[in-house]
């Protein structure tokens, strides 16, 4: 699993029929010190995340192991919305 921040939405009016009805969000990976990393990924949202929220996401074959994405052609899925995280006893992020 990776930490990321939802930075936007992706709309595709024509897509693979197995992807119909799925919400696609744009994510930027972040480090445990809450700093942005290079690059973006488009992920299927399985938890109702919104722009600006910090999320946990999986990519690769792991992305196809949620109830929503099973046997569907996706490479990344948001699996959780982060409330807080600590590093060495210090709270780095709190929603």
Biopython code that builds the backbone (N, CA, C, O; Angstrom):
import numpy as np
from Bio.PDB.StructureBuilder import StructureBuilder

atoms = [
    (1, "UNK", "N", (0.842, -1.183, 0.000)),
    (1, "UNK", "CA", (0.000, 0.000, 0.000)),
    (1, "UNK", "C", (0.881, 1.238, 0.000)),
    (1, "UNK", "O", (1.994, 1.240, 0.527)),
    (2, "UNK", "N", (0.358, 2.270, -0.596)),
    (2, "UNK", "CA", (1.083, 3.524, -0.722)),
    (2, "UNK", "C", (0.220, 4.662, -0.200)),
    (2, "UNK", "O", (-1.009, 4.588, -0.238)),
    (3, "UNK", "N", (0.872, 5.722, 0.290)),
    (3, "UNK", "CA", (0.169, 6.924, 0.722)),
    (3, "UNK", "C", (0.074, 7.886, -0.450)),
    (3, "UNK", "O", (1.036, 8.052, -1.200)),
    (4, "UNK", "N", (-1.082, 8.521, -0.609)),
    (4, "UNK", "CA", (-1.241, 9.507, -1.664)),
    (4, "UNK", "C", (-2.277, 10.551, -1.283)),
    (4, "UNK", "O", (-3.068, 10.359, -0.359)),
    (5, "UNK", "N", (-2.256, 11.662, -2.016)),
    (5, "UNK", "CA", (-3.252, 12.713, -1.807)),
    (5, "UNK", "C", (-4.066, 12.837, -3.095)),
    (5, "UNK", "O", (-3.505, 12.913, -4.188)),
    (6, "UNK", "N", (-5.374, 12.855, -2.956)),
    (6, "UNK", "CA", (-6.252, 13.006, -4.114)),
    (6, "UNK", "C", (-6.139, 14.452, -4.602)),
    (6, "UNK", "O", (-6.402, 15.395, -3.856)),
    (7, "UNK", "N", (-5.742, 14.607, -5.869)),
    (7, "UNK", "CA", (-5.534, 15.944, -6.416)),
    (7, "UNK", "C", (-6.571, 16.343, -7.454)),
    (7, "UNK", "O", (-6.643, 17.508, -7.844)),
    (8, "UNK", "N", (-7.370, 15.389, -7.902)),
    (8, "UNK", "CA", (-8.374, 15.726, -8.899)),
    (8, "UNK", "C", (-9.193, 14.522, -9.325)),
    (8, "UNK", "O", (-9.060, 13.429, -8.774)),
    (9, "UNK", "N", (-10.030, 14.741, -10.301)),
    (9, "UNK", "CA", (-10.895, 13.688, -10.822)),
    (9, "UNK", "C", (-10.552, 13.433, -12.287)),
    (9, "UNK", "O", (-9.967, 14.283, -12.959)),
    (10, "UNK", "N", (-10.924, 12.261, -12.766)),
    (10, "UNK", "CA", (-10.734, 11.906, -14.169)),
    (10, "UNK", "C", (-12.089, 11.453, -14.703)),
    (10, "UNK", "O", (-12.738, 10.592, -14.108)),
    (11, "UNK", "N", (-12.512, 12.025, -15.812)),
    (11, "UNK", "CA", (-13.782, 11.655, -16.437)),
    (11, "UNK", "C", (-13.482, 11.054, -17.802)),
    (11, "UNK", "O", (-12.776, 11.651, -18.614)),
    (12, "UNK", "N", (-14.021, 9.876, -18.043)),
    (12, "UNK", "CA", (-13.878, 9.212, -19.335)),
    (12, "UNK", "C", (-15.271, 8.783, -19.788)),
    (12, "UNK", "O", (-15.848, 7.853, -19.223)),
    (13, "UNK", "N", (-15.802, 9.444, -20.787)),
    (13, "UNK", "CA", (-17.168, 9.133, -21.217)),
    (13, "UNK", "C", (-17.246, 7.826, -21.999)),
    (13, "UNK", "O", (-18.303, 7.196, -22.045)),
    (14, "UNK", "N", (-16.150, 7.416, -22.608)),
    (14, "UNK", "CA", (-16.105, 6.127, -23.321)),
    (14, "UNK", "C", (-15.025, 5.280, -22.673)),
    (14, "UNK", "O", (-13.866, 5.688, -22.599)),
    (15, "UNK", "N", (-15.405, 4.104, -22.206)),
    (15, "UNK", "CA", (-14.445, 3.235, -21.544)),
    (15, "UNK", "C", (-14.879, 1.782, -21.640)),
    (15, "UNK", "O", (-15.991, 1.474, -22.070)),
    (16, "UNK", "N", (-13.989, 0.904, -21.235)),
    (16, "UNK", "CA", (-14.268, -0.530, -21.176)),
    (16, "UNK", "C", (-15.554, -0.744, -20.383)),
    (16, "UNK", "O", (-15.690, -0.179, -19.298)),
    (17, "UNK", "N", (-16.502, -1.538, -20.880)),
    (17, "UNK", "CA", (-17.763, -1.758, -20.171)),
    (17, "UNK", "C", (-17.600, -2.229, -18.722)),
    (17, "UNK", "O", (-18.435, -1.903, -17.879)),
    (18, "UNK", "N", (-16.550, -2.984, -18.417)),
    (18, "UNK", "CA", (-16.341, -3.436, -17.033)),
    (18, "UNK", "C", (-15.995, -2.285, -16.093)),
    (18, "UNK", "O", (-16.049, -2.444, -14.873)),
    (19, "UNK", "N", (-15.642, -1.134, -16.649)),
    (19, "UNK", "CA", (-15.282, 0.029, -15.828)),
    (19, "UNK", "C", (-16.433, 1.019, -15.672)),
    (19, "UNK", "O", (-16.283, 2.039, -14.999)),
    (20, "UNK", "N", (-17.572, 0.732, -16.282)),
    (20, "UNK", "CA", (-18.741, 1.617, -16.180)),
    (20, "UNK", "C", (-19.136, 1.806, -14.717)),
    (20, "UNK", "O", (-19.143, 0.854, -13.936)),
    (21, "UNK", "N", (-19.461, 3.038, -14.362)),
    (21, "UNK", "CA", (-19.944, 3.342, -13.018)),
    (21, "UNK", "C", (-18.856, 3.530, -11.978)),
    (21, "UNK", "O", (-19.164, 3.825, -10.823)),
    (22, "UNK", "N", (-17.600, 3.369, -12.349)),
    (22, "UNK", "CA", (-16.506, 3.525, -11.391)),
    (22, "UNK", "C", (-16.018, 4.966, -11.385)),
    (22, "UNK", "O", (-15.898, 5.595, -12.437)),
    (23, "UNK", "N", (-15.736, 5.486, -10.193)),
    (23, "UNK", "CA", (-15.177, 6.826, -10.045)),
    (23, "UNK", "C", (-13.664, 6.736, -10.161)),
    (23, "UNK", "O", (-13.030, 5.910, -9.505)),
    (24, "UNK", "N", (-13.091, 7.590, -10.998)),
    (24, "UNK", "CA", (-11.647, 7.626, -11.192)),
    (24, "UNK", "C", (-11.093, 8.913, -10.591)),
    (24, "UNK", "O", (-11.587, 10.004, -10.875)),
    (25, "UNK", "N", (-10.063, 8.777, -9.759)),
    (25, "UNK", "CA", (-9.456, 9.937, -9.108)),
    (25, "UNK", "C", (-7.967, 10.003, -9.439)),
    (25, "UNK", "O", (-7.316, 8.980, -9.647)),
    (26, "UNK", "N", (-7.443, 11.225, -9.482)),
    (26, "UNK", "CA", (-6.029, 11.460, -9.721)),
    (26, "UNK", "C", (-5.317, 11.585, -8.376)),
    (26, "UNK", "O", (-5.723, 12.370, -7.518)),
    (27, "UNK", "N", (-4.255, 10.804, -8.204)),
    (27, "UNK", "CA", (-3.545, 10.752, -6.921)),
    (27, "UNK", "C", (-2.086, 11.111, -7.129)),
    (27, "UNK", "O", (-1.470, 10.712, -8.117)),
    (28, "UNK", "N", (-1.537, 11.869, -6.186)),
    (28, "UNK", "CA", (-0.101, 12.133, -6.145)),
    (28, "UNK", "C", (0.460, 11.424, -4.927)),
    (28, "UNK", "O", (-0.015, 11.639, -3.812)),
    (29, "UNK", "N", (1.463, 10.581, -5.125)),
    (29, "UNK", "CA", (2.062, 9.843, -4.015)),
    (29, "UNK", "C", (2.753, 10.815, -3.063)),
    (29, "UNK", "O", (3.343, 11.806, -3.495)),
    (30, "UNK", "N", (2.674, 10.518, -1.749)),
    (30, "UNK", "CA", (3.355, 11.330, -0.740)),
    (30, "UNK", "C", (4.221, 10.429, 0.140)),
    (30, "UNK", "O", (3.986, 9.224, 0.236)),
    (31, "UNK", "N", (5.223, 11.032, 0.777)),
    (31, "UNK", "CA", (6.093, 10.329, 1.720)),
    (31, "UNK", "C", (5.504, 10.388, 3.125)),
    (31, "UNK", "O", (4.515, 11.080, 3.366)),
    (32, "UNK", "N", (6.119, 9.657, 4.046)),
    (32, "UNK", "CA", (5.621, 9.653, 5.425)),
    (32, "UNK", "C", (5.793, 11.003, 6.104)),
    (32, "UNK", "O", (5.196, 11.237, 7.154)),
    (33, "UNK", "N", (6.597, 11.902, 5.531)),
    (33, "UNK", "CA", (6.711, 13.256, 6.091)),
    (33, "UNK", "C", (5.715, 14.213, 5.428)),
    (33, "UNK", "O", (5.811, 15.429, 5.593)),
    (34, "UNK", "N", (4.751, 13.653, 4.671)),
    (34, "UNK", "CA", (3.663, 14.385, 4.009)),
    (34, "UNK", "C", (4.163, 15.272, 2.867)),
    (34, "UNK", "O", (3.515, 16.265, 2.536)),
    (35, "UNK", "N", (5.307, 14.931, 2.257)),
    (35, "UNK", "CA", (5.795, 15.706, 1.120)),
    (35, "UNK", "C", (5.435, 14.998, -0.183)),
    (35, "UNK", "O", (5.449, 13.770, -0.263)),
    (36, "UNK", "N", (5.113, 15.797, -1.202)),
    (36, "UNK", "CA", (4.725, 15.261, -2.510)),
    (36, "UNK", "C", (5.896, 14.573, -3.188)),
    (36, "UNK", "O", (7.046, 14.993, -3.056)),
    (37, "UNK", "N", (5.586, 13.511, -3.913)),
    (37, "UNK", "CA", (6.561, 12.810, -4.740)),
    (37, "UNK", "C", (6.250, 13.094, -6.200)),
    (37, "UNK", "O", (5.196, 13.642, -6.520)),
    (38, "UNK", "N", (7.156, 12.727, -7.072)),
    (38, "UNK", "CA", (6.964, 12.957, -8.505)),
    (38, "UNK", "C", (5.893, 12.041, -9.069)),
    (38, "UNK", "O", (5.733, 10.903, -8.629)),
    (39, "UNK", "N", (5.173, 12.547, -10.035)),
    (39, "UNK", "CA", (4.234, 11.731, -10.782)),
    (39, "UNK", "C", (2.856, 11.611, -10.173)),
    (39, "UNK", "O", (2.621, 11.941, -9.010)),
    (40, "UNK", "N", (1.958, 11.126, -11.006)),
    (40, "UNK", "CA", (0.558, 10.943, -10.625)),
    (40, "UNK", "C", (0.102, 9.560, -11.057)),
    (40, "UNK", "O", (0.719, 8.926, -11.913)),
    (41, "UNK", "N", (-0.989, 9.102, -10.452)),
    (41, "UNK", "CA", (-1.596, 7.834, -10.844)),
    (41, "UNK", "C", (-3.119, 8.031, -10.844)),
    (41, "UNK", "O", (-3.662, 8.760, -10.014)),
    (42, "UNK", "N", (-3.790, 7.371, -11.782)),
    (42, "UNK", "CA", (-5.251, 7.363, -11.810)),
    (42, "UNK", "C", (-5.705, 6.085, -11.113)),
    (42, "UNK", "O", (-5.250, 4.993, -11.452)),
    (43, "UNK", "N", (-6.603, 6.224, -10.136)),
    (43, "UNK", "CA", (-7.046, 5.068, -9.352)),
    (43, "UNK", "C", (-8.561, 5.017, -9.281)),
    (43, "UNK", "O", (-9.235, 6.047, -9.286)),
    (44, "UNK", "N", (-9.083, 3.809, -9.216)),
    (44, "UNK", "CA", (-10.508, 3.592, -8.973)),
    (44, "UNK", "C", (-10.760, 3.874, -7.501)),
    (44, "UNK", "O", (-10.010, 3.411, -6.642)),
    (45, "UNK", "N", (-11.805, 4.626, -7.206)),
    (45, "UNK", "CA", (-12.148, 4.959, -5.814)),
    (45, "UNK", "C", (-13.165, 3.952, -5.286)),
    (45, "UNK", "O", (-14.299, 3.901, -5.762)),
    (46, "UNK", "N", (-12.755, 3.147, -4.298)),
    (46, "UNK", "CA", (-13.671, 2.152, -3.738)),
    (46, "UNK", "C", (-14.214, 2.567, -2.374)),
    (46, "UNK", "O", (-14.954, 1.805, -1.753)),
    (47, "UNK", "N", (-13.855, 3.778, -1.888)),
    (47, "UNK", "CA", (-14.247, 4.172, -0.523)),
    (47, "UNK", "C", (-14.916, 5.544, -0.437)),
    (47, "UNK", "O", (-15.262, 5.974, 0.663)),
    (48, "UNK", "N", (-15.108, 6.239, -1.545)),
    (48, "UNK", "CA", (-15.759, 7.548, -1.500)),
    (48, "UNK", "C", (-14.838, 8.683, -1.104)),
    (48, "UNK", "O", (-15.266, 9.607, -0.413)),
    (49, "UNK", "N", (-13.584, 8.636, -1.525)),
    (49, "UNK", "CA", (-12.615, 9.687, -1.206)),
    (49, "UNK", "C", (-12.917, 10.949, -2.002)),
    (49, "UNK", "O", (-13.606, 10.906, -3.021)),
    (50, "UNK", "N", (-12.390, 12.071, -1.524)),
    (50, "UNK", "CA", (-12.592, 13.339, -2.200)),
    (50, "UNK", "C", (-11.282, 14.066, -2.425)),
    (50, "UNK", "O", (-10.251, 13.700, -1.862)),
    (51, "UNK", "N", (-11.329, 15.093, -3.247)),
    (51, "UNK", "CA", (-10.148, 15.886, -3.553)),
    (51, "UNK", "C", (-9.583, 16.484, -2.262)),
    (51, "UNK", "O", (-10.323, 17.035, -1.447)),
    (52, "UNK", "N", (-8.266, 16.368, -2.088)),
    (52, "UNK", "CA", (-7.578, 16.889, -0.907)),
    (52, "UNK", "C", (-7.359, 15.857, 0.182)),
    (52, "UNK", "O", (-6.543, 16.073, 1.078)),
    (53, "UNK", "N", (-8.070, 14.742, 0.125)),
    (53, "UNK", "CA", (-7.925, 13.724, 1.173)),
    (53, "UNK", "C", (-6.674, 12.878, 0.958)),
    (53, "UNK", "O", (-6.245, 12.640, -0.171)),
    (54, "UNK", "N", (-6.103, 12.433, 2.078)),
    (54, "UNK", "CA", (-4.980, 11.502, 2.036)),
    (54, "UNK", "C", (-5.554, 10.097, 2.065)),
    (54, "UNK", "O", (-6.439, 9.793, 2.866)),
    (55, "UNK", "N", (-5.046, 9.240, 1.186)),
    (55, "UNK", "CA", (-5.596, 7.897, 1.017)),
    (55, "UNK", "C", (-4.484, 6.856, 1.003)),
    (55, "UNK", "O", (-3.311, 7.174, 0.809)),
    (56, "UNK", "N", (-4.883, 5.607, 1.214)),
    (56, "UNK", "CA", (-4.019, 4.459, 0.965)),
    (56, "UNK", "C", (-4.485, 3.842, -0.337)),
    (56, "UNK", "O", (-5.680, 3.631, -0.543)),
    (57, "UNK", "N", (-3.525, 3.549, -1.225)),
    (57, "UNK", "CA", (-3.899, 2.914, -2.481)),
    (57, "UNK", "C", (-2.926, 1.791, -2.811)),
    (57, "UNK", "O", (-1.785, 1.769, -2.350)),
    (58, "UNK", "N", (-3.406, 0.874, -3.612)),
    (58, "UNK", "CA", (-2.586, -0.246, -4.076)),
    (58, "UNK", "C", (-2.542, -0.192, -5.590)),
    (58, "UNK", "O", (-3.460, 0.307, -6.240)),
    (59, "UNK", "N", (-1.461, -0.714, -6.137)),
    (59, "UNK", "CA", (-1.350, -0.752, -7.593)),
    (59, "UNK", "C", (-0.912, -2.136, -8.045)),
    (59, "UNK", "O", (-0.537, -2.982, -7.233)),
    (60, "UNK", "N", (-0.965, -2.350, -9.345)),
    (60, "UNK", "CA", (-0.610, -3.653, -9.890)),
    (60, "UNK", "C", (-1.711, -4.666, -9.649)),
    (60, "UNK", "O", (-2.886, -4.311, -9.551)),
    (61, "UNK", "N", (-1.324, -5.931, -9.554)),
    (61, "UNK", "CA", (-2.328, -6.993, -9.400)),
    (61, "UNK", "C", (-3.110, -6.860, -8.095)),
    (61, "UNK", "O", (-4.245, -7.330, -8.016)),
    (62, "UNK", "N", (-2.536, -6.235, -7.076)),
    (62, "UNK", "CA", (-3.250, -6.020, -5.810)),
    (62, "UNK", "C", (-4.477, -5.138, -5.987)),
    (62, "UNK", "O", (-5.430, -5.234, -5.213)),
    (63, "UNK", "N", (-4.459, -4.282, -6.999)),
    (63, "UNK", "CA", (-5.583, -3.374, -7.241)),
    (63, "UNK", "C", (-6.833, -4.113, -7.680)),
    (63, "UNK", "O", (-7.934, -3.568, -7.605)),
    (64, "UNK", "N", (-6.681, -5.331, -8.132)),
    (64, "UNK", "CA", (-7.835, -6.096, -8.613)),
    (64, "UNK", "C", (-8.348, -7.076, -7.560)),
    (64, "UNK", "O", (-9.015, -8.055, -7.897)),
    (65, "UNK", "N", (-8.042, -6.818, -6.288)),
    (65, "UNK", "CA", (-8.454, -7.745, -5.247)),
    (65, "UNK", "C", (-9.467, -7.156, -4.281)),
    (65, "UNK", "O", (-9.701, -7.736, -3.221)),
    (66, "UNK", "N", (-10.079, -6.021, -4.611)),
    (66, "UNK", "CA", (-11.173, -5.507, -3.790)),
    (66, "UNK", "C", (-12.492, -6.018, -4.379)),
    (66, "UNK", "O", (-12.530, -6.493, -5.514)),
    (67, "UNK", "N", (-13.551, -5.917, -3.610)),
    (67, "UNK", "CA", (-14.860, -6.369, -4.098)),
    (67, "UNK", "C", (-15.277, -5.590, -5.349)),
    (67, "UNK", "O", (-15.882, -6.156, -6.260)),
    (68, "UNK", "N", (-14.959, -4.303, -5.393)),
    (68, "UNK", "CA", (-15.356, -3.456, -6.516)),
    (68, "UNK", "C", (-14.536, -3.730, -7.774)),
    (68, "UNK", "O", (-15.068, -3.666, -8.883)),
    (69, "UNK", "N", (-13.253, -4.034, -7.617)),
    (69, "UNK", "CA", (-12.361, -4.132, -8.774)),
    (69, "UNK", "C", (-12.014, -5.556, -9.195)),
    (69, "UNK", "O", (-11.252, -5.744, -10.143)),
    (70, "UNK", "N", (-12.548, -6.546, -8.519)),
    (70, "UNK", "CA", (-12.216, -7.939, -8.832)),
    (70, "UNK", "C", (-12.491, -8.246, -10.308)),
    (70, "UNK", "O", (-13.582, -8.004, -10.823)),
    (71, "UNK", "N", (-11.470, -8.784, -10.963)),
    (71, "UNK", "CA", (-11.556, -9.186, -12.377)),
    (71, "UNK", "C", (-11.856, -8.027, -13.326)),
    (71, "UNK", "O", (-12.423, -8.231, -14.399)),
    (72, "UNK", "N", (-11.477, -6.813, -12.931)),
    (72, "UNK", "CA", (-11.674, -5.649, -13.801)),
    (72, "UNK", "C", (-10.307, -5.088, -14.200)),
    (72, "UNK", "O", (-9.332, -5.254, -13.467)),
    (73, "UNK", "N", (-10.230, -4.435, -15.344)),
    (73, "UNK", "CA", (-8.944, -3.958, -15.847)),
    (73, "UNK", "C", (-8.490, -2.643, -15.215)),
    (73, "UNK", "O", (-8.493, -1.603, -15.874)),
    (74, "UNK", "N", (-8.104, -2.686, -13.958)),
    (74, "UNK", "CA", (-7.595, -1.481, -13.307)),
    (74, "UNK", "C", (-6.216, -1.762, -12.720)),
    (74, "UNK", "O", (-5.895, -2.895, -12.360)),
    (75, "UNK", "N", (-5.411, -0.708, -12.632)),
    (75, "UNK", "CA", (-4.044, -0.856, -12.154)),
    (75, "UNK", "C", (-3.818, -0.175, -10.811)),
    (75, "UNK", "O", (-2.755, -0.339, -10.213)),
    (76, "UNK", "N", (-4.799, 0.589, -10.322)),
    (76, "UNK", "CA", (-4.668, 1.231, -9.006)),
    (76, "UNK", "C", (-6.057, 1.391, -8.401)),
    (76, "UNK", "O", (-7.029, 1.659, -9.109)),
    (77, "UNK", "N", (-6.139, 1.222, -7.076)),
    (77, "UNK", "CA", (-7.408, 1.357, -6.373)),
    (77, "UNK", "C", (-7.180, 2.029, -5.025)),
    (77, "UNK", "O", (-6.221, 1.712, -4.321)),
    (78, "UNK", "N", (-8.065, 2.958, -4.668)),
    (78, "UNK", "CA", (-8.037, 3.578, -3.345)),
    (78, "UNK", "C", (-8.790, 2.658, -2.403)),
    (78, "UNK", "O", (-9.946, 2.314, -2.648)),
    (79, "UNK", "N", (-8.118, 2.254, -1.308)),
    (79, "UNK", "CA", (-8.689, 1.279, -0.377)),
    (79, "UNK", "C", (-9.032, 1.859, 0.982)),
    (79, "UNK", "O", (-9.750, 1.224, 1.754)),
    (80, "UNK", "N", (-8.536, 3.056, 1.298)),
    (80, "UNK", "CA", (-8.788, 3.628, 2.616)),
    (80, "UNK", "C", (-8.555, 5.130, 2.586)),
    (80, "UNK", "O", (-7.729, 5.626, 1.820)),
    (81, "UNK", "N", (-9.289, 5.846, 3.424)),
    (81, "UNK", "CA", (-9.065, 7.267, 3.659)),
    (81, "UNK", "C", (-8.347, 7.368, 4.994)),
    (81, "UNK", "O", (-8.823, 6.844, 6.002)),
    (82, "UNK", "N", (-7.200, 8.040, 5.005)),
    (82, "UNK", "CA", (-6.346, 8.116, 6.196)),
    (82, "UNK", "C", (-6.871, 9.174, 7.165)),
    (82, "UNK", "O", (-7.160, 10.303, 6.771)),
    (83, "UNK", "N", (-6.990, 8.792, 8.438)),
    (83, "UNK", "CA", (-7.377, 9.740, 9.483)),
    (83, "UNK", "C", (-6.153, 10.367, 10.138)),
    (83, "UNK", "O", (-6.125, 11.569, 10.402)),
    (84, "UNK", "N", (-5.137, 9.539, 10.399)),
    (84, "UNK", "CA", (-3.922, 10.029, 11.064)),
    (84, "UNK", "C", (-2.780, 9.056, 10.832)),
    (84, "UNK", "O", (-3.007, 7.879, 10.551)),
    (85, "UNK", "N", (-1.538, 9.551, 10.952)),
    (85, "UNK", "CA", (-0.399, 8.640, 11.018)),
    (85, "UNK", "C", (0.695, 9.258, 11.860)),
    (85, "UNK", "O", (0.839, 10.477, 11.953)),
    (86, "UNK", "N", (1.465, 8.365, 12.474)),
    (86, "UNK", "CA", (2.567, 8.748, 13.352)),
    (86, "UNK", "C", (3.862, 8.156, 12.829)),
    (86, "UNK", "O", (3.868, 7.085, 12.223)),
    (87, "UNK", "N", (4.961, 8.860, 13.068)),
    (87, "UNK", "CA", (6.294, 8.364, 12.771)),
    (87, "UNK", "C", (7.154, 8.601, 14.013)),
    (87, "UNK", "O", (7.300, 9.738, 14.460)),
    (88, "UNK", "N", (7.716, 7.538, 14.565)),
    (88, "UNK", "CA", (8.554, 7.619, 15.764)),
    (88, "UNK", "C", (7.843, 8.336, 16.909)),
    (88, "UNK", "O", (8.455, 9.107, 17.649)),
    (89, "UNK", "N", (6.545, 8.072, 17.045)),
    (89, "UNK", "CA", (5.773, 8.641, 18.154)),
    (89, "UNK", "C", (5.243, 10.039, 17.918)),
    (89, "UNK", "O", (4.499, 10.557, 18.751)),
    (90, "UNK", "N", (5.604, 10.670, 16.804)),
    (90, "UNK", "CA", (5.126, 12.010, 16.487)),
    (90, "UNK", "C", (4.029, 11.941, 15.438)),
    (90, "UNK", "O", (4.162, 11.243, 14.433)),
    (91, "UNK", "N", (2.942, 12.673, 15.678)),
    (91, "UNK", "CA", (1.864, 12.732, 14.699)),
    (91, "UNK", "C", (2.325, 13.604, 13.537)),
    (91, "UNK", "O", (2.617, 14.787, 13.708)),
    (92, "UNK", "N", (2.386, 12.999, 12.355)),
    (92, "UNK", "CA", (2.811, 13.713, 11.148)),
    (92, "UNK", "C", (1.608, 14.278, 10.434)),
    (92, "UNK", "O", (1.675, 15.363, 9.856)),
    (93, "UNK", "N", (0.500, 13.546, 10.469)),
    (93, "UNK", "CA", (-0.703, 13.965, 9.755)),
    (93, "UNK", "C", (-1.925, 13.617, 10.577)),
    (93, "UNK", "O", (-2.001, 12.542, 11.172)),
    (94, "UNK", "N", (-2.880, 14.529, 10.608)),
    (94, "UNK", "CA", (-4.165, 14.291, 11.244)),
    (94, "UNK", "C", (-5.218, 14.999, 10.397)),
    (94, "UNK", "O", (-5.082, 16.178, 10.071)),
    (95, "UNK", "N", (-6.257, 14.269, 10.049)),
    (95, "UNK", "CA", (-7.303, 14.795, 9.163)),
    (95, "UNK", "C", (-8.029, 15.960, 9.777)),
    (95, "UNK", "O", (-8.938, 16.516, 9.159)),
]
sb = StructureBuilder()
sb.init_structure("model")
sb.init_model(0)
sb.init_chain("A")
sb.init_seg("    ")
for serial, (resi, resn, name, xyz) in enumerate(atoms, 1):
    if name == "N":
        sb.init_residue(resn, " ", resi, " ")
    sb.init_atom(name, np.array(xyz, "f"), 0.0, 1.0, " ", f" {name:<3s}", serial, name[0])
structure = sb.get_structure()
